[in-house]
Amino acid sequence: MRLFSASPLSASLSAIALAVAVGMLGCRSNDTGPVPVDTRANATQAATTGDTQTQSGSVTALAPTPVSLGSNSNKPGAPSITAKCAILVDQYGRVLYEKNADQRVPVASTQKLLLGIMISQAGNLQKPVTIAAEDTWAEPTKMGIKTGQVYTREELLHTVLIRSSNDIARALARDHSGSVSNFAAAMNVKARQLGMNNSYFTNASGLPTPPGQYSTARDLTKLGAAALRDPFVRNSIRTNSTVFRFSNGTTKTVYNTNQVLRAFPYCTGAKTGYTNAAGRCLVSSATYGRKSVIAVILGSKTPNVWSESEALLRYGLGLPQRS
């Protein structure tokens, strides 16, 4: 029996099978024991400590780790990746390629996949969200929502997963947890539940303030897998464009920031990110025939992030590279 096919149902099963397999990677950890968590923790305070200890009842940031030179890029046919960190896994959770996969680095807006999962799982997506003044205090990527405007969770979530607007991310975080800092604390709890034991977040958007947040390429494969398990998130991250309707009746067409989704027909979506500190980041997924893969590239300093991500996906799917 074919596990994957081009039909919508089978494509969903393909994504779920990949997500489950990669999620199992969360069972393996270099930690000596479980990481205790505390939903009461103030994420901003914890992020600035640089504490290498996991205090009882709290999730704290770990110290940075040095970049190693290790990779398995010398495997036959493996693409050359210039980005700082990268990893490729298949639907069975097997690592097909890795380069500094456990290096803790900022990951920019790729962490919005965690925002998407948390808002989707909170449910009540038709709930109205009234935009507060603090939601609009976001740069540089903004949708331009205004104080007092009202949108549904669904409208905001679908759009932020496609276009990565930081003002929308703030609005959803505040609506979920009362404040961005409270939401960041909840993100860290959820990350541990997903097996992301080498990640720490201080906000919902991936911007560098408050400081101290990071993840790893390996952890982001677990996040990408969890995103593929969620039907709403999975649908949004594979959408090329959407029309956002403002409360005043005007509309704006927004386009997916993932160029691989537009250029590579077997790409099934995921999430981009960019800041000066993080460089160009991308979590991407693809399915071809019976194979599905997730690729993560972090810390790219050039637009090669798109071609290198596609090269990893093609390598994992057994497709020829572009000439």
N, C-alpha and C positions, 0 to 999 in steps of 0.2 A: 504494500500500500504506500502510495506517495504521501509523504508527510507534508510537503509543500507543493503548492501549485499557484497559478496566476489568479484563481478565483478569489473574491473578497474574503470568503470564509476561510479558505486555506491560507491566504496571506496573513490573516489574523492569527491563525493557529501557528504559522511559522514564526511570527513575532513573539507570540507567547512562549513557544518552545524555546526560542533563543533566550528570552528573558528568564525563564525558569532555570535554564542551564547556567547562565552567567550568574544568576542570583545565588547559586550554590557555591560560588567562589567566596561568598561572604562567610562561609563556614570555616574558611582557612584564614588564619591570622597569625602574625608574628607576635601578637600580644600574649602576655603570660596569663591573662585571665579576662573576664568580661569587663567592659567599660561601664561603670555606673553612670546614670544620667539623672538630671534633675530639671524638670520643667520650670522650676522657679528660678533657675540660674539667669543672671543678667548677661546676655551675650556680649555686650559692649565691654563690660568690666572684665569678663574672662578673656576676651580677645587680646587685651592689652597687657596681660600678665606675662605672657611668654612662658608660662609654667610648663615644665616637662612632666609634672606629676598629674595623675588623675585623682583629684581630691574626692573624698567620700561624698557621694551624692551629687556630683557635678561633672559636667563635661568641660574640660579645659583644653586650650590650644597646646599643641606639642611644639618643641623647638624645631627649627628648620633642619633639613638633612642635606648633606652635600650631594651634588650631582655626580653620579658614577658614570663610568664610560661603558658599562656593560650593556650589551644588547645582543639579540640573535639575528642581526641584520645580515650576517654572513650565510644565512640559509640560502640554498639554491633558489634563485628567482625572486628573492625578497627585494622589495623596492628600497631605494635609498631615501631615508628620512632625515631632513636637516633640522627639524624642530627639536626643541630641548627634550621633550618626552613624548612617547607614543606607545600604543599597545593595540593589538588586534586579537579578538577572541571569536570563536565560532559558536554555533548553537549548542554544542556539548560542553561549553565552558573551557575548551582547550585554548591555550595561548599560542597563537600562530606567529606572533611577532611582538617584541617588546624592546623598549629603549627607555631607560630611567623610569620605568613604570611606577615605582614607589617613591619617586621624588616629590616632596610636598611643595606645591607651587600654587600661586593664585590662578583661578580658572575662569574668571570673568563671568559672563552671562550663561555659560553652560550650566551653572548651578540653578538657573531658573527651571530646569527640569524638576528639581526637588520642589520648588514652589508649585509647579504644575501638578505634581502628584499629590501634594498636601491639600491644595484647594479642591482638586477633583474628588479626593477621598472624603473631604469634609461634607460633600454633597450639597443639596439645596442650591443648585446652580442657577435657579431662577430668582434667588434672593436679590433684592435691589441693594446696590452699594452706592451710598452718597459720598461723593468725592470731598475730602477735607483739604484745607489749605496745605497741610504738611505733606499730602500726597504729591503735590505739584513741585515740591522742592527736590527736584531730581534733574541731573544732567548726565551725559550730554544727549542721549537718545530719549526723546519724549514723544508721546502721542499728542500732547497738548490738551489733555482733559482739564476742566476748570472746576474750581471750588463750587460746590452746590449741585453740580450735575449728577445725574443718577443713571447707573448702568446695572445690568445684571452681572453676577459673577461669571456666567457663561460667556458673555460678550467680552469681558475684560480678559478672562483666562485664555480664550481662543486667540485673541489678538496678541497677547504678550508672548505666547509660545511661538508665534509666527514672526513678529517684528521686534520683540525684545525691548519694549518701551519701559523705561525705568520708573516713570510716574505711575503706570499701571501696576507694576510690581509692588511699589510702596502701598498703593491703595488696597491691593489684595492681601498683603501681609497685615496691614492694620486691621482690615475687616475680619481677618481670621483670628488674630491674637490680641488685638487691642493696641499694639504698637509694633514697629519694625523690630525693636530689640527683643520683645517677647517672641515674635515670630522666629527670629534667628535662634533663640534658645530651643524652640520647638523643632526647628530644622535639624539641629544637632542631635536631638533625641531620635528623630525619624531616620537620620543618616545612620546612626548606630543600629537601628532596627533593620536597615537594608544591608548591614554588613560593611558599611563604609567607616571602618575603624581608624582610617588615616586621613580624616577630613574634619574641618572645623569652619563654621560659617558665622559671620557677624551681621549679615544683612541678606535681603531677598534678591538683590539685583546683581551682585557680583562686583559692584564698584569698590574701590579700595578703602573706603571710609565707612564705618570704623575699621581700623587696621587689624591684621592678625589672621585673616581667613585664608584657607588653603584646601586643596584636595590633591589627589593623585590620578594619574591616568588609569591605574587599576581600579581605584574606587569609582571612577566615572563610568567604567563598563558596568558596574553594579547599578549605578543610577540610570544609565541608559537602558539596561534590562528592565528595571522597574517601570520606567516610562513606557516601554513597549507593552508591558502587562496591563497598563491602564488604558481602556478603550478611548476615553476622551483625549488624553494626552497623545496617544498614538495617532489618532486622527488629525490632531492639530499640527503636530510636528512634521507631518508629511504633506501638509497643505501648502501649495505654492503662493497663494494670495487670498486675501479676504477683503471685504468692504466693511470698514468701521463706520458706524453711524453715530455721530455726536448727538447730544441731547437737544441741540438747537436745530436738528434736522439736516445739517450738512454731512457729507460723507467723504471718506478718504480711503482710497485703495492702498493697502499695505502689502508688501511683497516679502516672502520668506528670505531671511538673510543667508540661508544655506545655499551657496552656489552649486554644491555637488548635487543637491536635490534637482536642480534644473538641468544640469549637464549630464548626469549619469542615470540612465533610465531604471536601473535596479536599486537605486537609493530609496530607502523608505523613511528618510527624515532624520531627525534628532535636533541638535542645538549648537548654535555658534556662540562665540564670545570674543570680546576684545577690550583690553585696557592697555595703557602704556606699561604697567607692571606685568601683566599677564601675557602680553603679546597676543597673537592670533590663536584662538582655541576652537576646537571643533569635536563634538561627539557626533558620529554618523553611523548609520546602519544600512544594511542592504540585504536583499534576498534574491537568489537566482536558482531556479530548479529546487533541489533539495537542500541547498546550503543557505545559511543566514549568518551574518557576521556583524560585529560592532567594532568600530575603529575609533580611537581617541587620539587626538593630536593636541599637545599643549606647548605653549611657549614658542610658536613659530614667529619669526621676525620678518617674514616676507609673505606675499600673497600665495606662495607655494603651498600654503595650508590646504587649498582646494585640490590641487593636482596630487599632492602627497596623500591626502585622505582618499581620493578616488583610487590611487595606486594601491593603497592598503586594502581597500574593499575588493578591488579586482583580484589582487593576490589571494585573498581569503576565499573568494568565490571560484577561483580557478579560471578566471577570464584573462585573455591577453591584455597586456598593457597598451596604452595609447602609443602610437608611433611618434 
